[in-house]
Amino acid sequence: MFALLGCLSTPLAAQSAGAGGSAWSLGLAATLGGGWQIEGADVGIVKFVHGGPVQALGLDARIGSFIDEGAIIGGTKGFVAALGVSARSGRLTIAEMGPENNTSILGIDLTLDLMGYLGSNSPLPQGGSWAAVSLLPGLRFGNAGGGQWSLVLGPTAFLGHPTDVHGFLGIRFESPLARRERRP
């Protein structure tokens, strides 16, 4: 984790989420409901593509555990890891706050998330491996060219035998990667 942070730490003056830029993201993710649920942490990279309705593509890794929401003590069972890709729409602005030279924007967007899971000691009916598709409306806040927070909440379908739908809740922080200027 420290090696990853070392690679990502670059001069802040060059940071921008402009066309063709990239960003890193960190977050917490959880499925919702009674019984066994998944709670974990996400780390990812985002590439801004500005291609029609799709404004950003992401590659994410998730690691977590199965949690029995009905247990008071000892509700953890097994671990889960996932890799996935996502496509996010542009932000629809609700409000702008702050001075003109450093405006924070509050807006909504939509993310389509495709994840492949592997679990050890899985209590879920899908077994130890399954795929998930999530359609996640989000509330995004922050500087358009800087750090942004997002809260996503929506359905996620676990595809397997059987296929079932869970609620998904995630909070994510995204910050642009610095780009080094080319030298002659």
C-alpha positions as CSV (number, residue, x, y, z in Angstrom):
1,M,0.0,0.0,0.0
2,F,2.9,2.4,0.9
3,A,4.6,1.6,-2.5
4,L,1.4,2.4,-4.3
5,L,1.1,5.7,-2.4
6,G,4.7,6.5,-3.2
7,C,4.1,6.0,-6.9
8,L,1.1,8.2,-6.9
9,S,2.6,11.1,-4.9
10,T,3.7,13.6,-7.6
11,P,3.8,17.4,-7.7
12,L,0.4,18.9,-7.0
13,A,0.8,21.9,-9.3
14,A,0.4,19.7,-12.4
15,Q,-2.9,18.1,-11.2
16,S,-5.8,18.3,-13.5
17,A,-8.8,16.2,-14.4
18,G,-9.0,17.5,-17.9
19,A,-9.4,15.6,-21.2
20,G,-7.3,12.5,-21.2
21,G,-6.4,12.9,-17.6
22,S,-6.4,10.2,-14.9
23,A,-7.3,10.0,-11.2
24,W,-6.9,7.5,-8.4
25,S,-9.8,6.5,-6.1
26,L,-10.2,5.1,-2.7
27,G,-13.5,4.0,-1.1
28,L,-15.6,1.9,1.1
29,A,-18.2,-0.5,-0.3
30,A,-21.0,-2.6,1.3
31,T,-24.0,-4.5,0.2
32,L,-27.1,-3.8,2.2
33,G,-29.8,-6.0,3.8
34,G,-30.2,-8.7,6.4
35,G,-28.2,-11.9,6.5
36,W,-24.8,-12.2,5.0
37,Q,-23.5,-9.1,3.3
38,I,-20.1,-7.9,1.9
39,E,-18.1,-5.0,3.4
40,G,-14.8,-4.0,2.0
41,A,-12.5,-1.3,0.7
42,D,-11.9,-0.2,-3.0
43,V,-8.8,1.2,-4.7
44,G,-8.8,2.1,-8.4
45,I,-7.7,4.2,-11.3
46,V,-10.0,6.4,-13.4
47,K,-9.3,7.5,-17.0
48,F,-11.3,10.5,-18.2
49,V,-12.4,9.8,-21.8
50,H,-15.1,12.3,-22.6
51,G,-16.8,10.0,-25.1
52,G,-20.4,11.0,-25.4
53,P,-22.5,10.0,-22.4
54,V,-19.4,8.1,-20.9
55,Q,-17.1,10.6,-19.3
56,A,-14.8,8.3,-17.3
57,L,-13.7,4.6,-17.3
58,G,-12.4,2.9,-14.2
59,L,-10.5,-0.2,-13.1
60,D,-11.1,-1.2,-9.5
61,A,-10.0,-3.8,-7.0
62,R,-12.0,-4.6,-3.9
63,I,-11.1,-6.6,-0.8
64,G,-13.4,-7.3,2.1
65,S,-15.2,-9.9,4.2
66,F,-18.6,-11.5,4.6
67,I,-20.5,-10.0,7.6
68,D,-23.6,-11.6,9.2
69,E,-25.7,-8.5,9.8
70,G,-27.9,-10.4,12.3
71,A,-25.0,-11.4,14.6
72,I,-24.0,-9.4,17.6
73,I,-20.6,-11.1,18.2
74,G,-18.5,-13.1,15.7
75,G,-20.4,-12.2,12.5
76,T,-17.4,-12.3,10.2
77,K,-16.9,-15.3,7.9
78,G,-14.4,-15.6,5.0
79,F,-12.8,-13.1,2.7
80,V,-13.8,-11.8,-0.7
81,A,-11.8,-10.1,-3.4
82,A,-13.0,-8.6,-6.7
83,L,-11.7,-6.9,-9.8
84,G,-13.9,-4.7,-12.0
85,V,-14.5,-2.1,-14.6
86,S,-16.8,0.8,-14.5
87,A,-18.2,3.5,-16.8
88,R,-19.4,6.8,-15.4
89,S,-21.6,9.5,-16.9
90,G,-20.8,13.2,-16.7
91,R,-21.9,15.1,-13.7
92,L,-25.2,17.0,-13.8
93,T,-24.7,20.1,-11.7
94,I,-27.1,20.9,-8.9
95,A,-25.3,23.7,-7.2
96,E,-22.0,25.6,-7.3
97,M,-20.4,26.9,-4.1
98,G,-17.4,29.0,-3.2
99,P,-15.4,31.7,-5.0
100,E,-15.0,31.8,-8.8
101,N,-11.4,30.7,-8.7
102,N,-12.0,27.7,-6.5
103,T,-15.6,26.5,-7.0
104,S,-16.9,23.3,-5.5
105,I,-19.7,21.6,-7.4
106,L,-22.5,19.5,-6.1
107,G,-24.0,17.2,-8.8
108,I,-25.4,13.8,-9.7
109,D,-24.0,11.1,-12.0
110,L,-24.6,7.5,-12.9
111,T,-22.1,4.6,-12.8
112,L,-22.3,1.2,-14.4
113,D,-20.1,-1.2,-12.5
114,L,-19.1,-4.8,-13.5
115,M,-17.2,-6.9,-10.9
116,G,-15.9,-10.4,-10.8
117,Y,-15.7,-11.8,-7.3
118,L,-13.7,-14.7,-5.6
119,G,-14.6,-15.6,-2.1
120,S,-13.2,-18.0,0.5
121,N,-15.6,-19.7,2.9
122,S,-18.5,-17.9,1.1
123,P,-21.9,-18.2,2.9
124,L,-23.7,-16.8,-0.2
125,P,-25.7,-19.2,-2.4
126,Q,-23.6,-18.2,-5.5
127,G,-20.6,-20.1,-4.0
128,G,-17.0,-19.0,-4.2
129,S,-17.1,-17.1,-7.5
130,W,-19.7,-14.9,-9.2
131,A,-20.1,-11.7,-11.2
132,A,-22.0,-8.6,-10.2
133,V,-23.6,-5.8,-12.2
134,S,-24.4,-2.5,-10.4
135,L,-26.3,0.6,-11.6
136,L,-25.3,3.3,-9.2
137,P,-26.7,6.8,-9.1
138,G,-24.3,9.0,-7.3
139,L,-24.1,12.3,-5.5
140,R,-20.7,13.9,-6.2
141,F,-19.1,16.9,-4.5
142,G,-15.8,18.7,-5.0
143,N,-13.7,20.8,-7.3
144,A,-14.1,19.9,-11.0
145,G,-10.3,19.8,-11.4
146,G,-9.4,18.5,-8.0
147,G,-10.5,16.1,-5.3
148,Q,-14.1,14.9,-5.3
149,W,-16.2,12.8,-2.9
150,S,-19.0,10.7,-4.1
151,L,-21.8,8.7,-2.4
152,V,-23.4,6.0,-4.6
153,L,-26.4,3.9,-3.7
154,G,-28.2,1.5,-6.0
155,P,-29.0,-2.1,-6.9
156,T,-26.3,-4.8,-7.6
157,A,-27.2,-8.1,-9.2
158,F,-25.1,-11.1,-8.1
159,L,-25.0,-13.3,-11.2
160,G,-24.7,-17.0,-10.5
161,H,-26.8,-19.9,-9.4
162,P,-29.1,-18.3,-8.1
163,T,-29.1,-14.7,-9.3
164,D,-30.2,-12.3,-6.7
165,V,-30.3,-8.5,-6.1
166,H,-28.8,-6.6,-3.2
167,G,-28.6,-3.0,-2.3
168,F,-25.1,-1.4,-2.7
169,L,-23.7,1.6,-0.8
170,G,-20.3,3.1,-1.5
171,I,-18.4,6.2,-0.5
172,R,-15.4,7.1,-2.7
173,F,-12.8,9.8,-2.8
174,E,-11.1,10.6,-6.2
175,S,-8.1,12.8,-6.8
176,P,-6.4,13.6,-10.2
177,L,-3.0,12.2,-10.9
178,A,-0.3,14.8,-11.7
179,R,0.9,15.0,-15.2
180,R,4.5,15.9,-15.8
181,E,5.2,18.5,-18.4
182,R,7.3,17.5,-21.4
183,R,10.8,19.0,-21.5
184,P,12.5,19.8,-24.8
